[in-house]
Amino acid sequence: MTDPIEFNEEEFTTQFNGRTFMRILAQAKPHWRTVVAFLIAIALVSFLDSYFTFLSKRMIDEGIVARNQAALLRIATQYGALILLQSGAVFGFIYAAGVLGERVQYDVRKKLFNHLQDLSFAYFDRTPIGWIMSRLTSDVERLGWLVSWGLLDMVWGLANILSAIYFMTIINWRMALIVFMALPILLMVAVQFKKRILVQFRLVRKLNSKITGSYNENITGVRVVKALGREPQNLNEFIDLSDDRYQAGYRAAMLSALFLPVVQLISALAIGSIVVAGGLQARYGGITVGGIQAFISYVTFMMWPIQDIARVYAETQHAIASGERVFSLMDAVPEVHDRPQAASVDSIRGDIIFEHVDFYYEENKPVLQDFSLHVREGETIALVGPTGGGKSTIINLLCRFYEPCKGVIRIAGRDYTQLSLHSIHSRLGIVLQSPHLFSGTIRENIRYGRLDASDADVEAAARLTGAHEFIIHLQHGYDEEVGEGGVLLSVGQKQLVSLARAVLADPDIFIMDEATSSVDTITEALIQQGMERMMRDRTSFVVAHRLSTIKRADRIIVIEDGRIKEMGSHAELIRQKGHYYRLYTRQFRRERTQTLDLLGETTAAPV
């Protein structure tokens, strides 16, 4: 076996990533009509908020101070009518924001899921499941928040500030200059805080991925954990990981909490200066009573949006960190992909040739070296040898889950890289050592490889493989639920169902990769019978440690250190008394000893 490939998560810079920010916003482009309605509604609400303050000034100056009841009633009526208009606009932008956020999340998740299916096996070999799941869930939610509620708060704040500045300038432009002087100070504070906040939020996202991975490993491996009594050690490891996440989150929260009070302090100083300046000008008739009241309201009205923008800005760092990780997944390039003008074919029947193939998962760690093999159409090839010798790698290359680092693999006389991936994968039938069943019924799992198959076709495939007998004895028969991953079935039953699934797909090339290594002898016999029926007139590859399962193969190939050590039929290799003979006799003695022990005998006689 090869060493596990270490996963090193991409590190991102601490600078504000404007490209990522714009790319996140670009996710809303397909829904531009919703965005336009959203922006118009926000602009209308913000303008009306400012205009209400201006109407209040007029009510004081033209109505109350001037004792003009007609003017007061007219302005109050206008005020009431605009309140109704604003209420409708508020409903509009909140509704649009909610719809926009959900649509963006839907689009991004769909893109990521589709892209994951295009990525090569190498990507999944080196990328933890928890990292991927975190991108698809919490990180995508952050993107949806930014293009909806984050954008809402940001645009609403900017619109309020601009409208307040407009009306303040109309009332008294000299006093408005005092407010303008506070804006650069607020900007400097934001610049100082943003780097520190962004660093901590990126660390939080990275640790979240590790925690999700830890959850995933402990849940999927719960049987092993409990069997080995690993609960205390796993808990301690998880506590350490959670503590790191807590510390990073604490620092991020502290910086965010400190940010707002600093903004509030600057705002309070600006308001105090406005009150003093307004009082002096009112003393000499430079501003009316209504103007002073309106100006103070505008200052307060404008400063709150600034504080809100500061809050959104801090949270935007979090969303950008999430966006960087989402786009790093979205931008991952499949290492195995269709070549330009790759041919789509309906069948890949024909000879299979490995020509001087070299392959490695990691540099300077070769798995196959100058490997050559010619398999005739309809031939059954068995691959045996020690663990880590390269058997499963040969299968992975044949299935084009990986491609040779050097050399060529030909199917039916053509370099298989000139065929489309769908043409190859759709014509393969694979039964693995650890079969995977999907949540649903037995019928749905057998039909998984051919969705248009009838119930009669499903039952015929199950009969051919020997699965029918156990299925009909279940309470619901073919409609029995298998549970997540097939947990409600035994290993042998799952193998029979997966074998029936492969039979129903009617593949051109059939592959059995250690499919009987984890089942009892009775189930193994059933699987072997199904295999023999499946392999008739079909090119087949069988990888097995139990040598009794491959004695009838046309050729048995002994693989060791990525090279062919021996090749021939079972009888030929036994007569040679080489590698295969030693493997076979050693295993035969072990199996015979185990059988006699079960029968109460003491030892097995040597062969």
N, C-alpha and C positions, 0 to 999 in steps of 0.2 A: 504493500500500500504506500501511496505517496504521503508525505507529510502534509498536514492541514495548511491551507493557504491563509496566511495572516491577513486580517482585514485592518487596513489603516484608513480611518475616515478622513476625507478631505478637509484640510484646514482652510478657513476663509480669513481674509484680511479684516482688520478692525475698522477700516475706513467705511464711511457711508457709501453704500453701493447704489448709485443712482441708476445704473443699468438694470440691476435687479428690481429696483422699485418700479421703473417704467415697464419692465417686463411683467411684473405682477399686475399692474393696472391694465396692461394690454390684454389680459385674460377676459376683460369685460367687453372687448371690442365686438364680439359677435352679438352682444346684447346692447348695441349702441342706442337703440330707441328707448330702452328702459333707462339708460344712463342720461340721455337728453331730458327725458321727463323728470328724472330724479334731480338734475341740476336746476332745471327751471323752477321746480317746486321749492327747492332750498333757497334759490335766489329771491323768489317771491316772499317767502317767509321772513328772510333776513331783512329785506327792504321794508316790509311792513312793520317789523319790530322797531326799526329806526324811525319810521314815519309816525308810529304811535307816539313816540317821545316828542316828535316835532308837533303833533297835534295837541299834546298836553301843554306845550309852551304856548300855542295859540289860544287854548282854552283859558290859560291864566292871564295872558296879556290882553286878548281881544274880548274875552267874556267876563272873567272874574274881576280883574283890575278895572276894566272899562265899564263894568256893570251893564253889559249888553247881553240880555237873556236870549235874544233871537240868535246872535252869533254863537252863544254857548250851546243852544239846542241844535243848531245846524252842524257844528263841529262834533258834538256828541253823537248825532245820528250817523255822520260819516264814520266815526270811530266804530260804532256798533256794526255797520255793514262790512267794514274791512275785517273785523274780528271773524265774521262768518266765512269770508274769503280765505283768511289765514288758516282757519280750522280745516277747510278742505285741502289746502296746500300741505299742511302738516300730515294729514292722512296720506296724501299722495307720496310724499318723500319717504315716509316710514315704510309704506307698503312696497315702494320701488326698491328701497334698500334691502328689505328682507328677501324679495324675489331675486334681486341681483346676486346677493351673497349665495343663495342656494344654487342658482344656475351656474355660477362660477365654480363652486365646489363640485357640482355634478360633472361639469366639463373637464376639470383638471383630473378628478379621480378616474374618469373614463379614459382620458389620454394616458395616464400613468398605468392603468390596468392593461390597456392595449399594448403599451410600450413594453411592459414587463413580459408579456407573452412573446415579444420579438427578441428579447435579450437572450444571449447564449447561456449555456449551462455554466460556463466559466464565471459569469457574473454572480450567479447564485451560489457557486462554490465558495466564493471569497467574501460575500456580503451577508451579514447576519439577517435572519428573518425579522428580528425586532427592529432593526434599522429601517427596513423596507416598510414594515407596518406603521412605524411612527411617521414616515413620510406620507403614507396614504390616509392617515387619520388626523392627528393633531396638527401637523404642519399644513395640510390642505385647509383645515378649518381656519387657521391663521390667515391664509391667503384670502379666503372668503370674507373674513372679517375686515381685512384691509380695503378690499375693493367695494365694500358695502358700508358698514358702520364706521370704519375708520375714515373712508373717503367722505362720508356724510358729515362727521364731526369736523373734519378738516375744512371742507368747503363751506359748511355753515359758519365756522369760526372766521374764515377769511372774508366771507360775504358780510358778516356782521361788522367786522373791523372796518372794511371799506365803506360800508353805508354809514357807520358812525362817524368816520373821518369826513365824509362828504357833508353831513349835516352840521358837524362841529365847525367846519370851515365856513359854512354859510352863516352860522351864528356869530363866531368871533375867531378869525384866523390866527390872531396873535396868541390867544390861549391854546389854540390847537397845536402850535409849535412846541409847547411844553410836552404835550403827549408824544409828539413825533420824536423828541429827544430820548424818551424812555425805550423806544422800540429797538435801537441798536444794542442797548444794554441787555435787553431780553435775548436778543440774537446771540450775543457773546456767551451768555449763560448756557444757552442751548448747545452751542458748539463745544463748550467745555464738558458738558455732561454726556453728550451723545456717544463718545468713544468708550467711556467707561461702562455705560449702560449696554452698549452693543456687545462688548466683550463678555459680559456676564450672561446676557441672554443667549449668546451663541453657545456658551458652556452649558447652560441649562438644557438647550435642545440636544446637545451631544450626549449629556448624561441621561436625558429622557430616553434616547434610543437604547442606551445600554440597559436601563431599567426594564424597558419593554422586552428586550432580548432575554434578560434574566427571567422575567415572568414566563415568556414563551418556552424557554428551555425547561424550567421547573414544572410547568403544567404538562407539556408534551412528554416529559420524561418522569412523570410522577411515580410510575411503577418501579423504575430503577432507583429513584431517590428513596422510596420507602423500603424497598428490598435491601438496600445497602445501609439504611439508617443514616442517610446524609442530611437529614433535616436540620440539625444544629449547625453544621458547617455551612450549608446553603443559606441559612438564616443570617449567620454572621457576615458572609460575603455580601448578601443583599443589604444588610444594615450599613456596611461600609459604603456601598454604592449609593444608598439612599442618603447617607450623611453628606457625601460629596454634593449630591443634588440639592440637599437642603442648604448647605453653605453657599453654593452658587446662587440659588434662588433668594436667599436672605440678602446677599450683597446686592443683587439686582433690585430687590424690593426697597432696600435702604436708599440706594441712589435715586430710584424713582420717587420715593417719599420725600427726599431732601429737595428734589427738583422743584416741586410745587410751592413749598414755603418760600424758597428764594424768589420765585416769580411773584408770589403774593406780596413780599416785602417791597419789591421794586414797584409793584402796582400801587401799594399804599403810599409810597413816597410821591408818586406821580399825582395821585388824587389830592394829597395834602397841598402840593404846589398849585394845583388848579383851584382849590378852595381859596387860597390866599390871593392869587392873581385875580380871581373872579370877584372877590370882596372889594379889592382895591378899585377895579374898573367900575363896579356898581356904585361905589361911593361918588364917582365923578360923572355918572350917567353913561358910561361906556357900554353898559349891558343892562337889559331889563331883568325884573325878578323872574319872569318866566324863562328868560334866556339862561340865567344862572342855574335854575332848577334843571333845565334841559341839558345844559352842558355837564353838570355833575352826573346826571343820569347816563349821558353818553359815555363819559369816562368810565364809569362802573360797567356799563353795558359792553364797552370795548375790551376792558381788561379781563373780564371773565372768559370771553372767547380765546384771548391770548393764553390764559391758564389752561383752557381746555385743549388748545392746540399743543401746548407743551406736554400735556398728558398723552395725547394721541401720538405725538412725536416719539415719546419714550416707548409706547407700545408698538409703534411702527418699526422700531429697531428689532423687536421680537419677531414681527411678521417678516421683515427682510431676512433675518437669520433663517426663518422657516423657508422662505422663498428660495434662498440659496441652496438649501438641501433638496427641496422639491425639484428645482431645475437641474441640479447635479444628477438626480435620478432620471429626469426627463431627457437629459442630454447624453446619457450613457449610450455608447455606440455598440450594437451587437457585433461580437467578434466573428460570428458565423452568420452570413447573410447572403441573400440572392445576388448573384453577379448580374451585371447588365445583360439584358436579353437572355436570361436563364430560361431554359426550355421547360414547359409544363407537359408532362406525359401521364398517361393513364395507367401505365404499368412499368415496373422496374424489374421484370423477370429477365433473367440472363445470368451469365457468369459474373462473378465478383472477383476483382483482382486488386491486391495490395502490391504496389510497386515501390520497393526501397523506401518504405515509410519510416520517418523519424518523428517522434512526438515527445513533448515534455509539458507538464503543467506549470513548472517554474524553470527559469533559466538555470542551466548547469545541473539539472536533475532529470536526465533522460529516462523515459519510461519504455519507449520502443526505439530500437536502433536498427536501421537497414532491414526493416521487416517486410518480407515478401510472401504472398500467399495467393494461390489461384483456386477459387471455389467454383465448381461447375454448377450450372442451374439444376435445382432439384436435389442437390447433395446436402446431407446432414453432417455438420462439422461440430465436434465436441472439443471444447477448450478446457484443459486441465493444467494443474500446476500449483505451486505454492502461492500463498496470499501475497499480493503485491507484485506478482510476476508480470502483469500487464493484460490479463484476460478481460477484465471489465473495460480497460482502455480500448482494446480492439473493438469491443461492442460499441462503445461511445463514438469511436471514429466511424464505424460502419453506419451507425444511425445518423451520422453527421451532427451529433451534439457538439462535437469538436471537429476540427479539420487538421490534417497532417501539417506539421511544421516543415516537413520536407518529404518529397515523394508524391505519389498520386494513388488515388483509389478510383477504380473504374467499375461501373455497374452497366452491364449489357453493352460493353465496349465504349462507354462514354465516361469521361472524367466527371465524377459526380458533382463537382462544384459548378458544372455547366447546367445542372438540373435545378429546378426550383426546390426550395426546402419543403414546400407543401407536397410536391410530387413524391419526395422520398418518405417524409414522415407519415403521410396518409396511407402508404402501402406497407408499413411496418406493423407487426404484431409482437408486442413485448410483454412478457410476464416476469416480474422482478422477484427478488428474494423477499422483500417486504412490500407486498402488493398494497396499493392505495385504492380504497373505495371512497366514493363521495357520499355525503349525506343524502339519503333517499332510500328507495327500495332496491331489492335485488334486481328486479326487472329493469329499472332505470339504469343501474350500473352496468348490466350486461349490454344494454342498448346504447351505452355512452359513446361507443366508437362508430355506431351507425344508427342515427336517430330515426331514419325512415323504416327501420326494421319492424316487422309485425310481431305480435305476441307469439305466433307460430314459429317465426324465425328465432326468436329469443329462446323458446323452449327447445328447438332443435339443436341450437348451439350448446345449451346446458346438457342435453342428453348425450351429445357427442363427446363431451369432456367428463362426463360422470357427475356433474353437479346437480343434475335433476333429482337424483335419489335423495339427497339431503334436503333439497329445497322443498319438495312436496311434503316432507314431514314437519316442516315449520308451521306454526299456527296460521300464518297468513300466506304461506307459500311464496310465490314470486313477488308478492306485495309486502313481504316482511321488510321492516326498516333495518338498515345495517348499522345505523349510528354514525357519528363523526369518525371518519377514517376506517369504518368497518368494525368498530370496537365491539359490536354486539355479535359478531361472528368469530369463530375460531380461526387460527392462522391457516389451517388446511382448507376451511370453507372459503376464506377470502381468496386463496390461491385458485380454487376451482372456479369461483365466480370470475376472477380476472382472466383465467384461461378461456372461459366461455366468452368473455368480452372480446378476447383476441380472435377466437374462432369466428364470431359473428362478423368481425370487420373484414374477414377473408383476405388477409395480407399476402403480399408476394414474398416477403421475407419474414420468417418467424424466429423469435429470439427468446430463449429461456435463460435467465441469468440467476443462478443459484435458487431456482424456484422451489426445490424440494428439500433444502437444507434445514428448514425449521418445522418440518411436519413429521408425523409418525409414519411407520412403514405401511400401514393400511392406506392412508391418504396418499402416500407417495406412489403406491401401486395404481391408485385411481388417476393421479396426475400423469403418471407414465403412460397409461392407456390413452388418456386424452391427448398427450403429446404425440404419440405414435400416429393417431388418426390425423392430427393437425399437420404433421410433417410430411405426409404422403404427397409426392409430386410438388413439394415446396422447398425452396432453399431455406435451410434452418441452421441456427447456431445455438449450441447448448453449452452453458458454463456451469460446471458443477464440481463440488468437493466430494459428493457421494458418487463414487465411480460406477456404482451399480446402475445409475440412471443413464449412462452414456455408452454402455457396451455395444448397443446396436447401431451406433453412429457409423456412417460410411468411412469417416476418418476421424481419428482422435489426434489432437495436436497438443503436445506438452510444451507449455510456455514457461520460461524461467528467465528472469532478468531482461524481459523484453525481447527475447529471441526464441526461435523454435528449436527445442532440444531434440524432439522426436516427433514422428508423424507416421500414422498407419492405422490399420484396423485394430480392434481389440486383440484378436488372435495374433496378429503380426507383432504387436508390441509386447505381448506376453512372451512370445518366443524369443524376442531380442533380449529379454531380461535386463532392461535398462531402467531409465527413470520411471516410466509408466509402470513397469513390473513391480518396482519397489513401492511406489505409491499404492498400487492396487493390493498387493499382498499385505502390506502394513495395515491398510484400512480393513481388509477382509478379516484379518486376525482380530482387530479391535471389535468389529461388529459381531464376529462369532463369539468372542468372549462375553460381550454384553448379553447376547442371546442366551448363552448357557448359564450365565449368572441369574438371569431372570427365571430360568427353568430349575435353578437350585443346584447346578453343577459347579464344580470347583474351577477348573481351568480348561482352556481350549488347547487341543493338540495343534502343533505347528503344521502349517500347510507344506 
